[in-house]
Amino acid sequence: MSARQQMMFWLAAVVLFGLGLWALAPVLLPFVVGMAIAYLLDPLVDRMERWGIGRALGAALIMAGAVLFLLIVLVALFPLVRDQFLALGQAMPDLLDRTQAAARELFEGAMSELSRRQQDAVATGIDEIGKNAVAMVGNVLSQLWSGGLVVVDFLSIMLITPVVVFYLLRDWEKVIAAIDGWLPRDHAPTIREQARLVDKALAGFVRGQIMVCLISGTLYALGWTVAGLNFGLIIGLIAGFLAFIPYVGGLVGLTLAVVVGVGDFGLDWIRLGSILAVYLVVQGVEGTFIQPWLVGRSVGLHDLWIIFALLAGGALFGFIGVLIAVPAAAAFGVLVRFALNRYLESGFYRGTAPDDDT
């Protein structure tokens, strides 16, 4: 096979693989979650195997231990979290009404300073933005609920994901060996080296991001509770849980905190400022210390590329795309750096040396 034929073959394989993922995106969620959990737990199974415990037994013990840990956490924290979550859900309609009234008061105060023509222009613009936002949100929700995807995804994660995790943990080495056996022999060492670098980046991201979620959620919960925000604990936990998707957790938490704060305090700028201050402090600590220390060194992606990856992943594969956007971008970054290094070493970049006339 010539170099051109090899390039065309692998390009076609990548395109077909991407089209397959796009077509199967609606049913991939439990398998993606299962693969992520198995990837995270595989080092534990490897360690147990070195202790003389078979992979099947080791996988079963780890699954049983994970279930036991979750049960302990649920028994210890579930009543408190459940009560706050239910209370937040019951209070949310009233809080939204109060927030809307406060926003209307603020808006009317600002509009009174404008001329009649300016008021009409601002009102028209806000009305158009509101209609577009409501239409977009309504379209997304209708698509989710009309197909029953929320219920299906939840049930599939609860029922299928544990099975996927067990079988992947049990057969992980066989799967890796089979894939290694499919590699083109001339390029196998290079592919293995790049796979090792991708594995290093992904492992750093997954384990680091879990710690980021725990630390950020704890800081948000403590900060907003100390600031006197009602439901500060549950809002902080929600923000921490969603922090696995960069930038999303903090923004969702801040939105909920502001809605609850305005509903409770009204337009008390000091107390609302304390809510915003907690968000800014946690974001500053996370972006300056936690994220670079735990994740940034291993992933090696600029913030702009992370934002682009999130938007592209969401546009192509929906919620699954958002979940896997940053790990996929980290793996893609490893491959791009390899291709760039090969290009810089090639004659395409260096050119040909001029003939020596002497």
C-alpha positions in Angstrom: 0.0 0.0 0.0 1.4 3.4 -0.9 1.3 6.3 1.5 -1.5 7.9 -0.4 -3.6 4.8 -0.2 -3.0 4.4 3.5 -4.0 8.0 4.1 -7.2 7.6 2.1 -8.0 4.3 4.0 -7.6 5.9 7.4 -9.4 9.0 6.4 -12.4 6.9 5.2 -12.2 4.9 8.4 -12.3 8.0 10.6 -15.3 9.5 8.6 -17.2 6.2 8.9 -16.5 6.0 12.6 -17.7 9.5 13.1 -20.9 8.9 11.1 -21.5 5.8 13.1 -21.2 7.7 16.4 -23.5 10.4 15.1 -26.2 7.9 14.0 -26.0 5.9 17.3 -25.8 9.0 19.6 -29.3 8.5 21.1 -28.4 5.0 22.5 -24.8 5.6 23.5 -25.2 7.3 26.8 -25.2 4.2 29.1 -22.2 2.8 27.2 -20.3 6.0 27.3 -20.9 6.4 31.1 -20.0 2.7 31.5 -16.8 3.0 29.6 -15.8 6.1 31.6 -16.4 4.3 34.9 -14.6 1.2 33.8 -11.7 3.3 32.6 -11.5 5.0 36.0 -11.7 1.7 38.0 -9.5 -0.4 35.8 -6.3 0.4 37.7 -7.9 -1.0 40.9 -8.7 -4.2 39.1 -5.1 -4.4 37.8 -3.8 -4.0 41.3 -6.1 -6.7 42.6 -4.9 -8.9 39.8 -1.3 -8.4 40.9 -2.5 -9.6 44.4 -3.6 -12.9 42.8 -7.3 -12.0 42.5 -8.9 -12.9 39.2 -10.3 -10.1 37.0 -13.9 -11.4 37.2 -13.8 -11.6 41.0 -11.9 -8.3 41.3 -14.5 -6.6 39.1 -17.4 -8.1 41.2 -15.7 -7.0 44.4 -15.2 -3.4 43.1 -18.8 -3.2 41.9 -20.0 -4.4 45.2 -17.8 -2.0 47.1 -19.0 0.9 44.9 -22.6 0.0 45.5 -22.0 -0.3 49.3 -20.2 3.1 49.3 -23.1 4.7 47.4 -25.6 3.2 49.9 -23.7 4.6 52.8 -23.5 8.0 51.3 -27.2 7.9 50.4 -28.2 6.9 53.9 -26.0 9.5 55.5 -26.8 12.5 53.2 -29.9 11.5 51.3 -32.5 12.7 53.9 -30.9 16.2 54.1 -30.3 16.5 50.3 -33.8 15.1 49.6 -35.5 17.6 52.0 -33.7 20.6 50.6 -34.2 19.5 47.0 -38.0 18.9 47.5 -38.3 22.2 49.4 -36.4 24.0 46.6 -38.7 22.5 44.0 -41.8 23.5 46.0 -40.5 27.0 46.6 -39.3 27.6 43.0 -42.6 28.8 41.5 -42.9 31.5 44.2 -39.3 32.4 44.0 -39.6 32.8 40.2 -42.6 35.1 40.7 -40.7 37.2 43.2 -37.7 37.4 40.9 -39.8 38.4 38.0 -41.5 41.1 40.0 -38.1 42.4 41.2 -36.8 42.3 37.6 -39.8 44.2 36.4 -39.4 46.8 39.0 -35.7 47.3 38.1 -36.6 47.3 34.4 -39.3 49.9 34.9 -36.9 52.1 36.9 -34.3 51.9 34.2 -36.9 52.6 31.4 -38.1 55.7 33.2 -34.8 57.3 32.5 -35.1 56.8 28.7 -37.1 58.7 26.1 -40.3 57.2 24.6 -38.6 56.2 21.4 -35.8 54.5 23.3 -38.3 52.7 25.5 -40.1 51.3 22.5 -36.8 50.1 20.9 -35.6 48.4 24.1 -39.0 46.8 24.8 -39.1 45.5 21.2 -35.6 44.0 21.5 -36.3 42.4 24.8 -39.6 41.0 23.5 -37.8 39.4 20.5 -35.1 37.9 22.7 -37.6 36.5 25.1 -39.6 34.9 22.3 -36.6 33.3 20.8 -35.3 32.0 24.1 -38.7 30.6 25.1 -39.0 29.0 21.6 -35.6 27.4 21.8 -36.0 26.1 25.4 -39.5 24.8 24.5 -38.2 23.0 21.4 -35.5 21.3 23.4 -37.8 20.2 26.2 -40.5 19.0 23.8 -38.0 16.9 21.9 -36.8 15.4 25.2 -40.1 14.7 26.7 -42.0 13.7 23.5 -39.6 10.9 22.8 -39.4 9.9 26.5 -35.6 10.3 26.3 -35.2 11.6 29.9 -36.9 8.5 31.3 -35.2 6.2 28.9 -31.7 7.7 29.6 -32.2 7.4 33.3 -33.4 3.8 33.2 -30.7 2.8 30.8 -28.0 4.4 33.0 -29.4 2.6 36.1 -29.9 -0.8 34.4 -27.4 -1.1 31.6 -24.4 0.9 32.8 -23.5 -1.5 35.7 -23.6 -4.4 33.3 -21.3 -2.5 30.9 -18.9 -1.6 33.7 -18.6 -5.2 34.9 -18.0 -6.8 31.6 -15.5 -4.1 30.5 -13.6 -4.4 33.8 -13.5 -8.2 33.4 -12.4 -8.2 29.8 -10.4 -5.0 29.7 -7.1 -6.7 28.9 -8.6 -8.9 26.2 -10.2 -5.8 24.6 -6.9 -3.9 24.6 -5.0 -7.0 23.2 -7.6 -7.4 20.5 -7.3 -3.8 19.4 -3.5 -4.0 19.5 -3.7 -7.0 17.2 -5.6 -5.0 14.7 -2.9 -2.3 14.4 -0.9 -2.1 11.2 2.4 -3.8 12.1 4.7 -1.2 10.6 3.1 1.6 12.6 2.2 -0.3 15.8 5.0 1.1 18.0 4.1 4.7 17.0 0.4 4.1 17.6 1.1 2.5 21.0 3.1 5.5 22.0 0.4 8.0 21.0 -2.2 5.8 22.8 0.0 6.0 25.9 0.0 9.8 25.7 -3.8 9.9 25.1 -4.3 7.6 28.1 -2.2 9.9 30.3 -4.2 12.9 29.2 -7.6 11.2 29.7 -6.6 9.7 33.1 -5.4 13.1 34.3 -8.6 14.8 33.1 -11.1 12.2 34.6 -9.4 11.9 38.0 -8.6 15.6 38.2 -12.1 16.7 37.2 -13.7 14.5 39.8 -11.6 16.3 42.5 -12.6 19.6 40.9 -16.2 18.7 41.3 -15.9 17.7 44.9 -13.8 20.8 45.9 -15.9 23.3 43.9 -19.2 21.9 45.2 -18.0 22.0 48.8 -16.8 25.6 48.4 -20.0 26.7 46.7 -22.2 25.0 49.4 -20.2 26.5 52.3 -19.9 29.9 50.8 -23.5 30.4 49.9 -24.7 28.9 53.2 -22.4 31.3 55.1 -23.8 34.1 52.9 -27.2 33.3 54.3 -28.6 31.9 51.0 -31.6 29.6 51.5 -31.0 26.2 49.9 -27.3 27.1 49.7 -26.3 23.5 50.3 -28.3 21.9 47.5 -27.4 24.7 45.0 -23.7 24.2 45.8 -24.0 20.4 45.3 -25.8 21.0 42.0 -23.0 23.4 40.9 -20.3 20.9 42.0 -22.0 18.0 40.2 -22.3 19.9 36.9 -18.7 21.2 37.3 -17.6 18.0 35.4 -18.7 20.0 32.3 -16.4 23.0 32.4 -18.1 26.4 33.0 -21.5 24.9 33.1 -21.6 24.0 36.8 -20.7 27.5 38.1 -23.1 29.3 35.8 -26.1 27.0 36.6 -25.3 27.4 40.3 -25.0 31.2 40.1 -28.3 31.4 38.2 -30.1 29.3 40.8 -28.5 31.3 43.6 -29.5 34.6 42.1 -33.1 33.5 41.6 -33.3 32.2 45.2 -31.5 35.3 46.5 -33.8 37.8 44.7 -36.8 35.8 45.8 -35.7 35.8 49.4 -33.9 39.2 49.7 -35.5 41.2 46.9 -33.1 43.8 45.4 -30.8 43.8 48.5 -27.6 44.6 46.6 -25.4 43.8 49.6 -26.7 40.3 50.0 -26.9 39.7 46.3 -23.3 41.0 46.0 -22.2 38.4 48.6 -23.8 35.7 46.5 -21.9 37.0 43.4 -18.7 37.4 45.5 -18.9 33.7 46.5 -19.2 32.7 42.8 -16.3 34.9 41.8 -14.0 33.7 44.6 -14.7 30.0 43.9 -14.3 30.6 40.1 -11.0 32.4 40.8 -9.7 29.7 43.1 -10.8 27.0 40.7 -9.4 28.7 37.6 -6.1 29.8 39.2 -5.2 26.9 41.4 -7.5 23.9 41.4 -8.1 23.4 37.6 -4.5 24.0 36.5 -3.1 21.9 39.3 -5.4 18.9 39.0 -6.5 19.0 35.3 -4.7 21.6 33.2 -1.2 20.1 33.2 -2.5 16.7 31.9 -5.1 18.0 29.4 -3.0 20.9 28.0 -5.8 22.8 26.3 -6.4 26.5 26.2 -9.8 27.7 27.7 -10.9 28.9 24.2 -10.4 25.4 22.8 -12.4 23.9 25.7 -15.3 26.3 25.0 -15.1 25.4 21.3 -15.0 21.7 22.1 -18.1 22.0 24.4 -20.1 23.9 21.7 -19.0 21.5 18.9 -19.7 18.4 21.0 -23.1 19.7 21.9 -24.0 20.6 18.3 -22.9 17.2 16.9 -23.9 14.7 19.6 -26.1 16.6 22.1 -25.7 15.9 25.8 -23.3 13.0 25.2 -21.2 15.4 23.1 -21.0 17.9 26.0 -19.9 15.1 28.4 -17.1 13.8 26.2 -16.1 17.1 24.6 -13.1 17.9 26.8 -11.7 14.3 27.0 -12.1 14.0 23.2 -10.4 17.3 22.7 -7.5 16.3 24.9 -7.0 13.1 22.9 -7.3 15.0 19.7 -4.8 17.5 21.0 -2.2 14.7 21.5 -2.7 13.5 17.9 -2.5 17.1 16.5 0.8 17.7 18.4 2.1 14.4 17.0 1.1 15.4 13.4 2.6 18.9 13.9 5.9 17.5 15.1 6.0 15.1 12.1 5.3 18.0 9.8 8.0 20.2 11.3 10.5 17.3 10.7 9.4 16.7 7.2 10.6 18.1 3.9 7.3 19.9 3.4 8.3 22.3 6.2 12.1 22.3 5.9 12.1 22.5 2.1 15.1 21.4 0.0 18.5 22.7 0.5 19.8 24.9 -2.5 22.5 23.4 -4.7 26.0 24.2 -3.6 27.7 26.0 -6.6 31.2 26.0 -5.1 
